């Protein structure tokens, strides 16, 4: 703990016997308190599990106050932890339970302001094998003499513990009820109890917890005899109230039982009537069932016929599907051929366009040649009619007559 000794107002006592799997949650819940006015004392009551010993060693190595002792039981473990406590107020916390963050500060505030109050307790919330909010009543001596309803997870003055002689370590077979015995002792000493009507701690419900052994009839009888004998004075003083309360509870339970029996009889009568009505109804239902079965058979036959038709259609559809696939393949082939023809057509068209262009060019050249030929002919005709041509012709004739070659 980092708090100084003179600032510690409350000591949280956590006995542990082979509960290493839970104790870290318990310690963590205490650490939720924002004001460091507390200390944590862990009492190892002779744990034997390796996992628990490892967790306790871890806590000790991290600065927590861990007291190791031989197995002596829950009462002795709490007493040894309280003996070492520095706080004026004590909060016992079972290793498998948890507290809420405000529990410590609220309890300390009440005890500081009310010196006549020796014990402060609150409501619980169950978790584990059972869930729900557990609201307990305000303190009533006659009520708590009938049975304990204040959990051990309550805050009390260390002086109360001293006056009561600590937790009783002589309870038969260490079966339990140490906290009930302690509350009765505090009441005998005249201390007041203060109930904070809020959920202040979380109680883990386990089928194999210590309290389960207390509920065995033989054990409970033994424990009640011990508690009543030890606190015979307060039981004697409040005997009339206790007896009246017991009688009231008994009569209330008997009236409740008689009411349940009456309800049971009414339910049986209603059940018999329902059975009679059911027999009549069963005849009608059987007739209706026969009709429905006939109708069902008819529908079944139709269904079989329809199924046969569906199978035929399925066969046809399969054939048509195969034919469709074949046609599709052919169409794809034709499409490929068409694409090839179109490509050839486009190529031929391009060639025709080129040929047409060449023809047009040749035609243009031919027309030009014809025009030139016509011009040549015209010039030749003009020359033939000219004097030069006539002289040329006579020249050639003269050469021929003289014996010269025509071409000379």
Secondary structure as GFF3:
##gff-version 3
##sequence-region A 1 408
A	DSSP	three_ten_helix	5	7	.	.	.	ID=ss1
A	DSSP	beta_strand	10	16	.	.	.	ID=ss2
A	DSSP	alpha_helix	20	30	.	.	.	ID=ss3
A	DSSP	beta_strand	38	45	.	.	.	ID=ss4
A	DSSP	alpha_helix	50	61	.	.	.	ID=ss5
A	DSSP	beta_strand	65	69	.	.	.	ID=ss6
A	DSSP	alpha_helix	74	83	.	.	.	ID=ss7
A	DSSP	beta_strand	89	92	.	.	.	ID=ss8
A	DSSP	beta_strand	98	99	.	.	.	ID=ss9
A	DSSP	alpha_helix	103	113	.	.	.	ID=ss10
A	DSSP	beta_strand	117	128	.	.	.	ID=ss11
A	DSSP	beta_strand	132	134	.	.	.	ID=ss12
A	DSSP	alpha_helix	141	146	.	.	.	ID=ss13
A	DSSP	beta_strand	155	157	.	.	.	ID=ss14
A	DSSP	alpha_helix	158	163	.	.	.	ID=ss15
A	DSSP	three_ten_helix	172	174	.	.	.	ID=ss16
A	DSSP	alpha_helix	178	188	.	.	.	ID=ss17
A	DSSP	beta_strand	192	205	.	.	.	ID=ss18
A	DSSP	alpha_helix	210	214	.	.	.	ID=ss19
A	DSSP	alpha_helix	217	230	.	.	.	ID=ss20
A	DSSP	alpha_helix	232	237	.	.	.	ID=ss21
A	DSSP	alpha_helix	239	384	.	.	.	ID=ss22
A	DSSP	alpha_helix	387	402	.	.	.	ID=ss23
###
